[in-house]
Amino acid sequence: MTAASSGPTLPATEGAAAPTADLAELLRRSARGDESSFAALYDATSRRVYGLVLRIVRDPAMSEEVTQEVYLDVWRTSARFDAARGSAMSWLMTIAHRAAVDRVRSSEASRRRDDNHASATHDVAFDTTAEAAHTSLEAQRVRKALDTLTEAQRSAVELAYLGGYTHTEVAKLLGLPLGTAKTRIRDGLIRLRDTLGVPA
């Protein structure tokens, strides 16, 4: 994968593991424009980032594009990383998850526009229209409910229920103890349930 001119050239490697790398320090150096540190950060993390993106986006080619966009974003915003708020890997995975979900939503919106255009010249049964409207309204309710969660809760819940990860996988992706990940998911689901008015 090769980055655009707005950032350094990304290495061609698939992201070999580098467990000894201090990711937070690599981010700090990247924020100062150190391209070799950014390359080391990429080598240490890109495999996991691509894996998360692919699991959400499903399409390998599109996932490579999104992963490249993620690292360009990381290069531009690495100065915003705050180690006091979470691990470097958690920060990276949150950016990757958002980028992947945004790409899926964008693709779905484009597909809906195409479908709407194609169906504009056809008669649609009332039941089909009503069902589509109901599904759209439910999706809007869920999105609004997700917005009421804290960032930590939302990341955990979206990975577990949109990304399809187990609690153990969520903990590893976010760099958290398993108990903390379970607590975030549980608290997020409780808030979602209350917001949506679902009986306990």
C-alpha positions as CSV (number, residue, x, y, z in Angstrom):
1,M,0.0,0.0,0.0
2,T,1.4,3.4,-0.9
3,A,0.3,6.7,0.7
4,A,-0.6,9.8,-1.2
5,S,1.8,12.8,-1.2
6,S,0.1,14.2,2.0
7,G,2.2,11.8,4.1
8,P,5.2,9.5,4.1
9,T,5.4,6.5,1.8
10,L,4.0,3.5,3.6
11,P,6.1,0.3,3.6
12,A,5.0,-2.5,1.3
13,T,5.1,-5.0,4.2
14,E,1.9,-6.6,5.4
15,G,2.9,-5.4,8.9
16,A,5.2,-7.8,10.6
17,A,4.8,-8.0,14.4
18,A,7.2,-5.9,16.5
19,P,6.1,-6.6,20.1
20,T,9.1,-4.7,21.5
21,A,8.2,-1.5,19.8
22,D,7.0,1.3,22.1
23,L,4.0,2.3,20.1
24,A,3.3,5.4,22.1
25,E,6.9,6.6,21.6
26,L,6.6,5.9,17.9
27,L,3.5,8.0,17.7
28,R,5.2,10.8,19.6
29,R,8.1,10.7,17.1
30,S,5.7,10.5,14.2
31,A,4.0,13.7,15.5
32,R,7.4,15.4,15.1
33,G,7.6,14.3,11.5
34,D,9.9,11.3,12.0
35,E,9.1,9.1,9.0
36,S,11.3,6.2,10.1
37,S,9.3,6.0,13.4
38,F,6.1,6.1,11.4
39,A,7.3,3.3,9.2
40,A,8.2,1.3,12.4
41,L,4.7,2.0,13.7
42,Y,3.2,0.8,10.5
43,D,5.3,-2.4,10.5
44,A,4.2,-3.1,14.1
45,T,0.5,-2.5,13.7
46,S,-0.7,-2.7,10.1
47,R,-1.6,-6.4,10.1
48,R,-4.0,-5.9,13.0
49,V,-5.4,-2.7,11.6
50,Y,-6.0,-4.3,8.2
51,G,-7.5,-7.4,9.8
52,L,-10.0,-5.2,11.7
53,V,-10.9,-3.2,8.6
54,L,-11.3,-6.4,6.5
55,R,-13.6,-7.9,9.0
56,I,-15.9,-4.9,8.8
57,V,-15.6,-3.9,5.1
58,R,-15.3,-7.5,3.8
59,D,-13.8,-6.5,0.5
60,P,-10.0,-7.0,0.4
61,A,-9.2,-4.2,-2.1
62,M,-11.5,-1.7,-0.4
63,S,-10.0,-2.7,3.0
64,E,-6.5,-1.9,1.7
65,E,-7.7,1.5,0.6
66,V,-9.3,2.1,4.0
67,T,-6.2,0.9,5.8
68,Q,-4.1,3.4,3.8
69,E,-6.5,6.2,4.7
70,V,-6.2,5.2,8.3
71,Y,-2.4,5.6,8.3
72,L,-2.6,8.9,6.5
73,D,-5.0,10.0,9.2
74,V,-2.7,8.7,11.9
75,W,0.3,10.6,10.3
76,R,-1.7,13.8,10.3
77,T,-3.2,13.5,13.8
78,S,-0.6,11.6,15.8
79,A,0.0,14.7,17.9
80,R,-3.5,14.2,19.3
81,F,-2.7,10.8,20.9
82,D,-2.9,11.0,24.6
83,A,-1.4,8.1,26.5
84,A,-3.4,9.0,29.6
85,R,-6.6,8.2,27.8
86,G,-5.7,4.7,26.5
87,S,-3.1,2.6,24.8
88,A,-1.6,3.5,21.4
89,M,-3.0,0.3,19.9
90,S,-6.5,1.2,21.2
91,W,-6.2,4.6,19.7
92,L,-5.2,3.2,16.3
93,M,-7.9,0.6,16.3
94,T,-10.5,3.2,17.1
95,I,-9.5,5.2,14.1
96,A,-9.5,2.1,12.0
97,H,-12.9,1.0,13.2
98,R,-14.4,4.4,12.5
99,A,-12.9,4.6,9.0
100,A,-14.2,1.1,8.2
101,V,-17.7,1.8,9.5
102,D,-17.7,5.1,7.6
103,R,-16.7,3.3,4.4
104,V,-19.5,0.7,4.8
105,R,-22.1,3.4,5.5
106,S,-20.9,5.4,2.5
107,S,-21.1,2.3,0.3
108,E,-24.5,1.5,1.6
109,A,-25.7,5.0,1.0
110,S,-24.4,4.9,-2.5
111,R,-26.1,1.5,-3.1
112,R,-29.4,2.9,-1.7
113,R,-29.2,5.9,-4.1
114,D,-28.7,3.5,-7.0
115,D,-31.5,1.2,-5.8
116,N,-33.8,4.2,-5.4
117,H,-33.0,5.4,-8.8
118,A,-33.6,2.0,-10.3
119,S,-36.9,1.5,-8.5
120,A,-38.2,5.0,-9.3
121,T,-39.8,3.8,-12.5
122,H,-41.4,0.7,-10.9
123,D,-44.5,0.3,-8.7
124,V,-43.6,-0.8,-5.2
125,A,-46.0,-2.7,-3.0
126,F,-47.2,-0.8,0.1
127,D,-45.9,-3.6,2.4
128,T,-42.4,-3.3,0.9
129,T,-42.4,0.5,1.3
130,A,-43.7,0.3,4.9
131,E,-41.1,-2.4,5.8
132,A,-38.3,-0.4,4.3
133,A,-39.4,2.8,6.2
134,H,-39.7,0.9,9.4
135,T,-36.2,-0.6,9.0
136,S,-34.7,2.8,8.2
137,L,-36.4,4.4,11.3
138,E,-35.1,1.6,13.5
139,A,-31.5,2.1,12.2
140,Q,-31.8,5.8,12.9
141,R,-32.9,5.1,16.4
142,V,-30.0,2.7,17.0
143,R,-27.5,5.2,15.6
144,K,-28.9,8.0,17.8
145,A,-28.7,5.7,20.8
146,L,-25.1,4.8,20.0
147,D,-24.3,8.5,20.1
148,T,-25.4,8.6,23.7
149,L,-22.6,6.2,24.8
150,T,-19.1,7.3,25.9
151,E,-16.4,6.9,23.3
152,A,-15.0,3.9,25.2
153,Q,-18.4,2.2,25.4
154,R,-19.2,2.9,21.8
155,S,-15.9,1.5,20.5
156,A,-16.4,-1.7,22.6
157,V,-20.1,-2.2,21.6
158,E,-19.5,-1.6,17.9
159,L,-16.6,-4.0,17.8
160,A,-18.7,-6.7,19.6
161,Y,-21.9,-6.2,17.7
162,L,-21.1,-4.6,14.4
163,G,-17.7,-6.1,14.0
164,G,-18.7,-9.5,15.3
165,Y,-15.8,-9.9,17.7
166,T,-15.9,-11.9,20.9
167,H,-15.3,-10.2,24.3
168,T,-11.8,-11.6,24.3
169,E,-11.0,-10.3,20.8
170,V,-12.4,-6.8,21.7
171,A,-10.1,-6.7,24.8
172,K,-7.1,-7.5,22.6
173,L,-8.1,-5.1,19.8
174,L,-8.5,-2.2,22.3
175,G,-5.5,-3.2,24.5
176,L,-7.7,-3.7,27.6
177,P,-8.0,-6.3,30.3
178,L,-10.8,-8.7,29.5
179,G,-12.8,-7.6,32.6
180,T,-12.6,-3.9,31.5
181,A,-13.8,-4.8,28.0
182,K,-16.7,-6.8,29.3
183,T,-17.7,-3.9,31.6
184,R,-17.6,-1.4,28.8
185,I,-19.8,-3.6,26.6
186,R,-22.2,-4.4,29.4
187,D,-22.5,-0.7,30.5
188,G,-22.9,0.3,26.9
189,L,-25.7,-2.2,26.3
190,I,-27.5,-1.1,29.4
191,R,-27.4,2.5,28.3
192,L,-28.6,1.5,24.8
193,R,-31.4,-0.5,26.3
194,D,-32.5,2.4,28.4
195,T,-32.2,4.9,25.5
196,L,-34.2,2.7,23.2
197,G,-36.8,1.9,25.9
198,V,-36.3,-1.8,25.7
199,P,-37.6,-3.7,28.8
200,A,-34.9,-5.3,30.9
